Amino acid sequence: MSVVFQEKGEIAILQLYRENGYNALDIETVEQLNENILHIASSKIFRSVILTGSGRKAFSAGADLKERIRMDKSQVREYLNKIRKTYRQIEQLPQPVIAAINGLCIGGGLEMALACDLRISSSNSVFSLPEVKIGIIPGGGGTQRLMRAVGDLYAKEMILTGKKISADKALAIGLLNEVTEDKSVLQRAIELAEEINENAPISVQKAKEVLNYGRNAVLEEGLIIEAEAYEEVLHTKDREEALIAFNEKRKPIFKGR
């Protein structure tokens, strides 16, 4: 088992579990990750998701090069298609996904983190898309998602040089939401997930959907999608509960209806 699935109330936690291989993404790991993502997507239980790596050395060092060297070109293409599909499914999960980055976040590992909605890192983490150093380019969405996360200049610098950057640098350029030092990154991610889970689940999911759509849309299209989504949440039981709770001076109890 190279992906461990845990439930913590309404939080789903997926942990890559290949410590001896720096949580590298071999075919088995990608397939297990994909299966778990599909399970979470169809579940009505989970309001948020955390993706992390086991141990303290690595979130993920990316593709398993020991496995890759045994592949022919057609097998590489098949592997990359699985990676692209899985990362897209992470991105399209209705629940917010938090990457809890604990150590090396390299190549396909960084591409996986970029598919998440929020990214929290331990202070010892290192980030890189080093593909040009081994004769390829990022193939799991890295060129596109990194550019959207940090802008053209920093994305081009990281990808064209293949250099590593620290957690503090990643935070400064907008790659991370937070760097934590006084507690474990998983603990901090759980706290953030619990903060999200206090809110109306339909509203959170609709907000994520609109934000993801608007990232690639012109303003007028984005505003239309926002208005349509607002109309949907306007008729929910959770909105009624929020108004009643406000009047009664208590916290609302949201049920996702």
VMD Tcl script that draws the C-alpha trace (Angstrom):
set ca {
  {0.00 0.00 0.00}
  {1.75 3.17 -1.19}
  {-1.16 5.56 -0.47}
  {-2.72 5.56 3.00}
  {-6.28 6.82 3.33}
  {-7.44 8.19 6.69}
  {-10.64 9.78 7.92}
  {-10.60 12.52 10.54}
  {-14.25 13.45 10.93}
  {-15.19 15.27 7.74}
  {-11.57 15.52 6.58}
  {-10.09 12.97 4.16}
  {-6.31 12.58 4.48}
  {-4.28 10.97 1.72}
  {-0.67 10.18 2.59}
  {1.92 8.97 0.09}
  {3.74 6.13 1.81}
  {7.05 5.36 0.12}
  {9.52 6.79 2.62}
  {12.49 4.80 1.32}
  {11.88 6.26 -2.13}
  {11.16 9.84 -1.02}
  {7.47 9.19 -1.79}
  {8.27 8.97 -5.49}
  {5.36 8.47 -7.85}
  {5.64 5.04 -9.42}
  {2.75 3.61 -11.43}
  {1.27 1.76 -8.45}
  {1.22 4.93 -6.34}
  {-0.44 6.97 -9.07}
  {-3.11 4.30 -9.57}
  {-3.83 4.09 -5.83}
  {-3.96 7.88 -5.59}
  {-6.41 7.96 -8.48}
  {-8.67 5.34 -6.85}
  {-8.78 7.27 -3.58}
  {-9.52 10.56 -5.32}
  {-12.47 8.99 -7.14}
  {-13.77 7.60 -3.83}
  {-13.56 11.01 -2.15}
  {-15.22 12.74 -5.12}
  {-18.27 10.47 -4.80}
  {-18.49 10.72 -1.01}
  {-20.99 12.91 0.82}
  {-19.02 12.66 4.07}
  {-15.90 14.72 3.41}
  {-15.87 18.51 3.35}
  {-12.13 18.93 2.78}
  {-9.10 16.90 1.73}
  {-5.45 16.90 2.81}
  {-2.70 15.47 0.62}
  {0.68 14.85 2.26}
  {3.72 12.59 2.30}
  {4.95 10.18 4.96}
  {7.99 11.00 7.06}
  {9.82 14.31 7.18}
  {12.09 14.05 4.16}
  {9.68 14.41 1.27}
  {6.20 15.35 0.16}
  {7.16 13.70 -3.12}
  {10.34 13.65 -5.17}
  {8.31 13.17 -8.36}
  {8.61 10.32 -10.85}
  {10.38 7.16 -9.76}
  {13.42 7.33 -12.06}
  {14.43 3.75 -11.23}
  {11.10 2.66 -12.71}
  {11.24 5.22 -15.53}
  {14.58 4.00 -16.86}
  {12.97 0.59 -17.58}
  {10.13 2.14 -19.61}
  {10.01 2.53 -23.37}
  {8.53 5.69 -24.89}
  {5.00 4.29 -25.15}
  {5.06 3.31 -21.48}
  {6.26 6.80 -20.53}
  {3.35 8.30 -22.45}
  {0.91 5.97 -20.68}
  {2.36 6.90 -17.29}
  {2.13 10.62 -18.04}
  {-1.48 10.28 -19.16}
  {-2.28 8.66 -15.80}
  {-0.45 11.45 -13.96}
  {-2.26 14.18 -15.92}
  {-5.65 12.54 -15.37}
  {-5.03 12.09 -11.64}
  {-3.84 15.67 -11.11}
  {-6.82 16.99 -13.02}
  {-9.12 14.91 -10.80}
  {-7.44 16.40 -7.71}
  {-8.01 19.87 -9.14}
  {-11.65 19.13 -9.93}
  {-12.60 17.59 -6.58}
  {-15.64 19.46 -5.24}
  {-13.97 19.69 -1.83}
  {-11.05 22.06 -1.16}
  {-7.72 20.21 -1.24}
  {-4.80 21.25 0.99}
  {-1.26 20.14 0.19}
  {0.67 19.62 3.45}
  {4.23 19.72 2.13}
  {6.83 18.08 4.34}
  {10.25 18.14 2.70}
  {11.24 17.65 -0.94}
  {8.58 18.79 -3.40}
  {10.23 18.09 -6.71}
  {9.11 17.53 -10.30}
  {5.86 15.58 -10.37}
  {5.55 16.14 -6.62}
  {5.39 19.90 -7.13}
  {3.00 19.41 -10.05}
  {0.74 17.43 -7.71}
  {0.89 20.19 -5.08}
  {0.04 22.75 -7.76}
  {-3.18 20.85 -8.48}
  {-4.27 21.46 -4.87}
  {-6.23 24.55 -3.79}
  {-4.05 25.53 -0.83}
  {-0.41 24.76 0.00}
  {1.18 24.74 3.46}
  {4.82 23.82 3.93}
  {7.30 22.93 6.65}
  {10.24 25.31 6.82}
  {12.71 22.66 5.60}
  {10.89 22.01 2.31}
  {12.56 22.48 -1.07}
  {10.77 23.12 -4.37}
  {11.88 22.50 -7.93}
  {10.82 21.57 -11.45}
  {14.19 20.18 -12.61}
  {13.05 18.41 -15.79}
  {15.28 20.41 -18.15}
  {18.27 18.99 -16.28}
  {17.38 15.48 -17.50}
  {16.40 16.35 -21.06}
  {12.63 16.75 -20.73}
  {10.14 19.41 -19.61}
  {7.44 19.31 -16.91}
  {4.75 17.00 -18.27}
  {2.15 16.84 -15.50}
  {0.80 20.36 -15.85}
  {3.74 22.12 -14.22}
  {4.32 24.73 -16.92}
  {0.71 25.87 -16.85}
  {-0.15 25.62 -13.16}
  {3.10 27.15 -11.90}
  {2.68 30.12 -14.24}
  {-0.87 30.66 -12.95}
  {0.31 30.37 -9.35}
  {3.36 32.64 -9.36}
  {3.28 34.53 -12.68}
  {5.42 34.37 -15.81}
  {8.72 35.66 -14.44}
  {9.13 33.30 -11.50}
  {7.69 30.34 -13.41}
  {10.15 30.83 -16.28}
  {13.04 31.25 -13.86}
  {12.23 28.03 -12.00}
  {11.50 25.94 -15.10}
  {14.29 27.20 -17.37}
  {17.00 26.90 -14.70}
  {15.55 23.85 -12.93}
  {16.93 25.29 -9.70}
  {15.67 24.55 -6.19}
  {14.06 27.20 -4.01}
  {13.46 27.27 -0.26}
  {10.11 27.32 1.51}
  {10.64 31.00 2.41}
  {11.27 31.86 -1.24}
  {8.23 29.81 -2.31}
  {6.11 31.75 0.17}
  {7.48 35.08 -1.05}
  {6.60 34.41 -4.71}
  {3.08 33.17 -3.93}
  {3.63 29.44 -4.37}
  {2.61 28.79 -0.74}
  {-0.10 30.06 1.58}
  {1.95 29.50 4.70}
  {5.21 28.13 6.11}
  {4.88 26.57 9.55}
  {7.70 26.05 12.04}
  {6.07 25.76 15.46}
  {3.91 22.72 14.67}
  {3.79 19.83 12.20}
  {2.62 20.74 8.75}
  {-0.08 18.05 8.90}
  {-1.38 19.45 12.19}
  {-1.56 22.93 10.67}
  {-3.31 21.56 7.57}
  {-5.90 19.85 9.77}
  {-6.52 23.15 11.58}
  {-7.05 24.91 8.26}
  {-9.36 22.14 7.03}
  {-11.41 22.41 10.23}
  {-11.67 26.16 9.69}
  {-13.00 25.56 6.18}
  {-15.37 22.87 7.45}
  {-17.08 25.32 9.79}
  {-18.60 27.00 6.75}
  {-21.59 25.98 4.63}
  {-20.35 23.06 2.47}
  {-22.40 23.91 -0.61}
  {-21.15 27.49 -0.45}
  {-17.53 26.35 -0.13}
  {-17.85 23.98 -3.08}
  {-19.59 26.58 -5.24}
  {-16.98 29.19 -4.35}
  {-14.19 26.79 -5.36}
  {-15.98 25.99 -8.62}
  {-16.39 29.68 -9.50}
  {-12.80 30.52 -8.56}
  {-11.43 27.69 -10.70}
  {-13.59 28.71 -13.65}
  {-12.78 32.39 -13.33}
  {-9.04 31.78 -13.34}
  {-9.20 31.04 -17.07}
  {-12.19 33.18 -18.07}
  {-12.55 36.78 -19.13}
  {-14.10 38.99 -16.45}
  {-17.59 39.17 -17.95}
  {-17.85 35.38 -18.21}
  {-16.59 34.97 -14.66}
  {-19.15 37.43 -13.33}
  {-21.96 35.52 -15.05}
  {-20.81 32.22 -13.52}
  {-20.57 33.88 -10.11}
  {-24.12 35.25 -10.40}
  {-25.47 31.83 -11.40}
  {-23.69 30.13 -8.49}
  {-24.98 32.77 -6.06}
  {-28.52 32.06 -7.22}
  {-28.02 28.38 -6.44}
  {-26.79 28.94 -2.87}
  {-29.52 31.52 -2.27}
  {-32.09 28.72 -2.12}
  {-30.25 26.37 0.26}
  {-31.37 25.31 3.71}
  {-27.92 26.25 4.99}
  {-28.50 29.89 4.07}
  {-31.77 29.86 6.01}
  {-29.99 28.24 8.97}
  {-27.28 30.94 8.90}
  {-29.88 33.71 9.14}
  {-31.74 31.97 11.96}
  {-28.48 31.35 13.85}
  {-27.48 34.99 13.48}
  {-30.82 36.07 14.92}
  {-30.45 33.59 17.79}
  {-26.82 34.62 18.44}
  {-25.39 31.11 17.95}
  {-23.18 29.27 15.50}
  {-25.04 27.85 12.51}
  {-25.29 24.09 12.08}
  {-24.73 23.44 8.40}
  {-25.88 20.18 6.83}
  {-25.01 20.69 3.19}
  {-28.59 21.20 2.03}
}
mol new
graphics top color blue
foreach p $ca { graphics top sphere $p radius 0.5 }
foreach p [lrange $ca 0 end-1] q [lrange $ca 1 end] { graphics top cylinder $p $q radius 0.2 }
display resetview
